[in-house]
Amino acid sequence: QVQLVESGGGLVQPGGSLRLSCAASVSIFSRYAMGWYRQAPGKQRELVAVITSGGTSSYVDSVKGRFTISRDNAKNTATLQMNSLKPEDTAVYYCNARAAGSVYWGQGTQVTVSS
């Protein structure tokens, strides 16, 4: 059974940084595209960043230049480095793994940006 476990969320002041990690218990992790989504209260879940199995990354416009997604295939982990955080980044962040028609989600981790 595939499991994705996020960690690293918390409370941070505007302008601060957080690093989210997603540990995946999947076979052949390198085959999966890994993504980070977020959902703020009263809003739809949105894709924040994705990194393909080949290592190509893309971002939603609102986080470009501030967030960086990466992956470590040897450790079955995906990471989202978030810098220059803004109050509008406040949301529950979810890890996502996708390959060959299968999609898996983590349980989510809360990120709150507030002074």
Secondary structure, 3 states (H helix, E strand, C coil): CCCEEEECCEEECCCCCEEEEEEECCCCHHHCEEEEEEECCCCCCEEEEEECCCCCEEECHHHCCCEEEEEECCCCEEEEEECCCCHHHCEEEEEEEEECCEEEECCCEEEEECC
